[in-house]
Amino acid sequence: MSEEDKELELLKAKRLREMQKNITEQQKQEELKTQKPSTSNAPSPREILVKQLGYRGIEILQNAESQFPNETKMVVDKLAELIQSGEVTEIIDGGKLLALFRSIGIRVRVETTIHVEEDGKLVSWSDKLKERTMEPKENTSQETSSQETSEQNTL
């Protein structure tokens, strides 16, 4: 029976080592789980950049992301890195961001409208041009009708 006792003791020792190994693995996994939420609280590179953007900066960033998603991600990552390191401290407005994109060869298209003041109101330039192109047509139709009435009066 002593041989059986030795085998039983060996099996118990082996099982004890396995259980201890499992416990340490579980503890490591729990530590990793508790560490992950703390790293997720760190702002993303885009959030870091958005905090630094000024007038129309968000608009330019959104246009760039929709037109050039991969290239914009690289630019955002690098800008966030520069902001975190303290190399970029100024507010980046839309014009500066657009100039940056264009200087590295990314031609971000931006919808542009021009407004002019007319009678104290702002009117879009395209509407103003439409009015001007419509007026001569109306005048020519009025002129022809006035010519017709004058011809009828002479008869």
PyMOL commands that set and color helices and strands:
alter all, ss='L'
color gray80, all
select helices_A, chain A and resi 2-40+45-52+57-67+69-85+94-103+125-154
alter helices_A, ss='H'
color red, helices_A
select strands_A, chain A and resi 115-118+121-124
alter strands_A, ss='S'
color yellow, strands_A
deselect
rebuild
show_as cartoon
